Amino acid sequence: MALTKSKSDKTPKSTAKPTVTKAATTQLSATKATSVKPTEKVEFYVEFAGKQISSTDIIANAKAAYTAESSKNDIKSLKIYANTDQSAAYFVVNDDEARKINL
């Protein structure tokens, strides 16, 4: 005699998707927020040919040169490329205008 299982013996599988509660989301957000460090003070210097210049000076000089030479004072982005071989920094303002300053 063979034993057979009836359909009622099968365990029903849950098709419900797991839900994330607001408390779990808040806890996750709090975990992410605490892993971010507060702003640190960073000083960056470039040394070449017996000179030392800080990155803040290079940035300030690039901004000053742009505002002195341009009728626009609206700087949305500033990219600076320092070339120590030429003792110069090249900068691009707002992904459009390229300029040069001496270091």
C-alpha positions in Angstrom: 0.0 0.0 0.0 1.5 3.4 -1.0 1.2 6.5 1.0 0.2 9.6 -0.9 0.0 13.1 0.3 -3.2 15.0 -0.1 -3.2 18.6 -1.4 -4.1 19.8 2.1 -0.7 18.5 3.4 1.3 21.1 1.3 2.5 24.1 3.2 1.4 27.2 1.6 4.2 29.5 0.5 3.9 33.2 1.2 3.9 35.5 -1.8 3.9 38.7 0.3 6.8 41.0 -0.2 8.7 42.1 2.9 7.8 45.7 3.9 10.1 48.3 5.3 8.7 50.3 8.1 9.3 53.9 8.7 11.2 53.1 11.9 13.6 50.9 9.9 14.1 53.6 7.3 14.8 56.2 10.0 17.3 53.9 11.6 19.0 53.3 8.3 19.2 57.1 7.6 20.5 57.7 11.1 23.2 55.1 10.5 24.3 56.7 7.3 24.3 60.2 8.8 26.6 59.3 11.6 29.1 57.7 9.3 29.8 61.0 7.6 32.6 63.0 9.1 32.3 66.7 9.8 34.1 69.0 7.4 37.9 68.8 8.1 40.3 71.6 7.6 42.6 70.6 4.8 45.6 72.6 3.7 47.2 71.8 0.3 50.5 73.3 -0.9 52.4 73.0 -4.1 56.2 73.4 -3.9 58.4 73.9 -6.9 61.5 75.9 -7.9 62.0 77.1 -4.4 58.4 78.5 -4.1 55.5 77.3 -2.0 51.9 78.3 -2.9 48.7 77.1 -1.2 45.8 75.8 -3.1 43.6 78.5 -1.5 45.9 81.2 -3.0 45.7 79.6 -6.4 41.9 79.5 -6.2 41.7 83.1 -5.0 44.1 84.3 -7.7 42.1 82.4 -10.4 38.9 84.0 -9.2 40.4 87.4 -9.0 41.9 87.1 -12.5 38.5 86.0 -13.9 36.5 88.8 -12.3 39.1 91.4 -13.4 39.1 90.3 -17.0 35.5 89.4 -17.4 32.3 91.4 -17.2 30.7 88.3 -15.7 31.1 87.6 -12.0 29.0 84.5 -12.0 31.3 81.5 -11.3 29.3 78.3 -11.2 32.3 76.0 -11.6 36.0 76.4 -11.5 38.6 73.8 -12.7 42.3 74.5 -12.1 45.2 72.7 -13.6 48.6 73.6 -12.1 51.6 73.2 -14.3 54.8 73.6 -12.2 57.1 73.3 -15.2 55.6 76.5 -16.7 55.1 78.1 -13.3 51.5 78.7 -14.2 47.9 77.5 -13.5 45.4 77.1 -16.2 41.7 77.4 -15.2 38.4 76.9 -16.8 35.3 78.9 -15.6 31.8 77.5 -16.1 33.2 74.8 -18.5 33.6 77.6 -21.0 36.2 80.2 -20.5 39.9 79.1 -20.2 42.5 81.4 -18.7 46.0 81.3 -17.3 47.6 82.8 -14.2 51.3 82.8 -13.2 52.2 81.1 -10.0 
